[in-house]
């Protein structure tokens, strides 16, 4: 296995190697952002769920761990404007990292394709300089397609992660909106 990787490294175009290294860095960053945001959103979602359940069970105020609690502390009476400000702040906080993951999902296939195109051009240059047989063409093209496969691989994870975090954020904002509505309905 190590010899195969070394052989691939030795015959591949430097741009292809660079593309694969860049995609590896993307993949590491992507996973770090996803797992950090996933676990923090799960924790936050649990806090807001508990706070909402306590409101449903008759509590007169928000749980002090709820995100909206600090906004209600700013003003003695629960005003819609203050809660809306809290909702906007929570939306911003809940969707952190989504833009980066979205950029990764949309750019990684193109980065992989760039590596493939450069490798294929290199293969055609080699064919032009020698009497290229079908094995030279097939080896060059198969090595070139590794970059595209890597780009698509990273993009699949990025797109999936984006959808998962987007849904978690949506659920969280819904819990906060329900709490906000419950508080405002009690003040009327």
C-alpha positions, 0 to 999 in steps of 0.5 A: 500500500505504501509503495502504491501511494509512493508510486502515485506521488512520483508519477502525479503532476505537482498540481494534482498533489497540491489539490489532494493536499488542499482537499485533505486540509478542507476535509480536516477543517470540515470535520472539525467545524461540523463536530464542534457545531453539532455537539454545541447545537445539541447541547443548546437544543437540550437547554432550550427544550428544557426551558420550553417544557418548563414554560409549558408546565406553568413556569412564570419565567424562562429558565436562566440557562435559556438564550433569551433570558439575558435579553429579558434581563435587559428590560423589566417587561418582556417586549416583542422588540427585545425578544426579536433582538434575542431571536436575531442574535440566536439565529446568528449564533446558531448558524455559525459555520454554515457559510464555511461548510457551504463554501466547501460543499460548492467549491471542492468538486471544482478544486478536484476537477482542476487537478484532473484537468491539469493531470490530463493536460500533462498526460497529453503532453507526455503522449505528444512527446513520445509514442503513447500507447493506450496504457499511457493514456489510461494510466494518466487519465486514471491518475488524473481522476483521483483528484475529481473523486477526492473533490466529490468525496469531500463535497458529499460530506460537506453538503451532508454536514451543511444540511444536518447543521441547518436542520439543527439550527432551524429546530433551535430557532423554533424552540426559541420562537415558541418560548418567545411567543409563550412569554409574550402571550402571558404578558398580554 
